[in-house]
């Protein structure tokens, strides 16, 4: 019984870093770059030419975006939506 518990404990300790690393990777914001196709201020939504839809919570940044503007954005997926964590205009 002691050998079994020792092996079980060793196995759990060996896999813990792998589980932690995969959780950390899943929490990393994703990035996208593209050209704005349309802006919907009422829904706080920006659509890029490739069809990617981003929710922009920063009202000041949203007002700055117009069709044709090139952007680079980081986002998290929440409730099936891509919610920006940062967004910048690319020249």
SULDA-V75954 format. One record per run of one state. SS is the DSSP state (A for helix, B for strand, O for the rest). FROM is the first residue (numbers start at 1). LEN is the number of residues. If there is no record, write none. Layout:
ss=<SS:SS>
from=<FROM:FROM>
len=<LEN:LEN>
This chain:
ss=<O:A:O:B:O:B:O:B:O:A:O:B:O:B:O>
from=<1:2:28:30:41:45:49:53:56:59:65:70:79:81:90>
len=<1:26:2:11:4:4:4:3:3:6:5:9:2:9:2>
